Amino acid sequence: MRMDTIIMGGGLSGLICGIALAKRGQRVTIVAGGQSTLMFNGGSMELLGCIDGNNVSNPLEAISILPQSHPYRKIGAERIEALAEEAKQMLADAGINMEGSAAANHWRVTPMGIAKPAWLTLSENLRIDDLGKLPAKRVALMCIRGYFDQPNGMLAQGLRDLGFDVQTIEFTTDDITALRRSPSEMRATSLAKRLLSTTALQRVADQINALTGEADMVLLPSVLGQADDSDIKTLQGMCNKPLRFVATMPPVVAGMRMQTLLRHYFKMLGGNYLTGDTVISGNFEDGKLLNVSTEKLNDMPLRASNFVLATGSFISRGLAANYERVYEPVFDLDVDADADCDQWTRFGILEPQAYFNYGVTTDGSLHCQRQGKTISNLYAIGSVLSGHDAIKMGDGTGISLISALAVARNITGGK
C-alpha cells in the first residue's frame, strides 16, 4: 500500500495536516491508535497565552520575542498570521464554528471558574473579550441535578471573582432523572444522547425559562452537541434569555464533537483513516524513511513519499522515558532533553518542569533527525515537538494547528 503521505497520530495536529494535504490533492493515510487528547478540549484553542508568567494580549506580536527553539520561530513568525487564518477557516469548513482573533486574545472560563487567555472559542461557549467589560452582569448558573463533572461551587465562586453576580439553580427533567437510576450514566456523553430530541430540549428550556428570573444570561454545562451544534442552536432558540455554555470536566462533549467532525471532513476529502492501529517501526535508507509497519499490518509495510509524526507527547506515548533517557519510541529519533535525569523534574506540583519542553529534534522545516542526521521525508508536528511548554505558555493547540499546516505546505512545495 503506497500513499503520498502517511500521518502517524489522529489527534488535532494529525487530522488538520491530513485535511490540508487531502485538500491539495494528496493521497493521505492517518494511522491512529484511538481517542486523542481532543477528548479533554473544552471548546477553545490557544495560540499563545503566556510568556514568563505574563498574560499575552496580542499573540502575533508576542511570537517575535520567543526563543529560536520555539516551534513558531522555526516556522517563521511572519507566517503565523496566514496559517492562523487558514486554521480558523478549516475548522469552520469542518463544521466547527469558533470565534476569536490571532491578534487579540480573549478569555475562556475553565470548569474551575478560572479565566485563561484563548485564541478561538466555540461560538456557543462563554467568552469574555474584556475582563473590565463583562458580557452580562447577572448570570444564572444552571446546575444539573446528579451531574458531578462540573464543580458548581468552584465555578460559581470563580465567576464571582471575575465580577459576575451569580445565582446557582439546580434543575432536572424527566429525561435527566431517568439517567440517575445509575450514577455511571450521569456523564456528559450520556446526557448529550438523552437530550437529542426536540421534546427533551424543550423540557430543559422550560426549566430555564421558569427558574432564571432576573438573570441577564444563562450558563449551562457543555453537555450538548456530541455530533454537531444543531441541538445547541435549537435550545438557544427556545430560551428567553441569552444562553451560553461552560466547559466541564472530562469526558468533554465539545472535544468529542471536534474530533468527530474533523474525522468526517478528512474522510469526505478522500482520506484513509486507520483507527485502532499503531505504527511500531520503520525502515530507513540514505536519509529517508522508506516504509512503516503497524501492529495490525506488521507483514504489510505502508509506503509513502512523505511521513508525518503526530504522536503527541508523554500523555499520548509519543515520547517515553526510562531511568536513563527520554526517547521517541517508534523510530528512536533524536530528542531534545537533558541528559541528566535529575534535571527532568522539580519538587512541587506548581514548579516549572523541564520535561514539558522535551520533544523530538527538528530543523527549520520541522524535519526530524535521527542519529544526528536529518530525515528528509519525515516531519514532526504538534505536541511531540520540543521547545515549548504547553501548560505554562498556553500554546499547545496553536502549535498543533500551525505546525500541521506549515508541514502540509512544506510537503506540497509551499502551496
ABEGO torsion letter per residue (X at the ends): XBBABBBBEABAAAAAAAAAAAAAGBBBBBBBAEBBAAAABAGBBBABABBGGBBBABAAAAAAABBAABAAAAAEAAAAAAAAAAAAAAAAAAGBBBBEBAABBBBBBBAAGBBBBBABBBAABBBBABAABBABABBBBBBBBGBAABBAAAAAAAAAAAGBBBBBBBBBBAAAAAAAABAAABBAAAAAAAAABAAAAAAAAAAAAAAAEABABBBBBBABGAABAAAAAAAAAABABBBBBBBBBOBBAAAAAAAAAAAAAAAAAGBBBBBGBBBABBBBBGGBBABBBBAAAAABBBBBABBBBAAEBAAAGABBBBAABBBBAAAGBBBBBBABAAAABBBEAABBBAAAABEBBBBAAGBBBBGGBBBAABBBBEAABBGBBAAAAGAAAAAAAAAAAAAAAAAAGGX
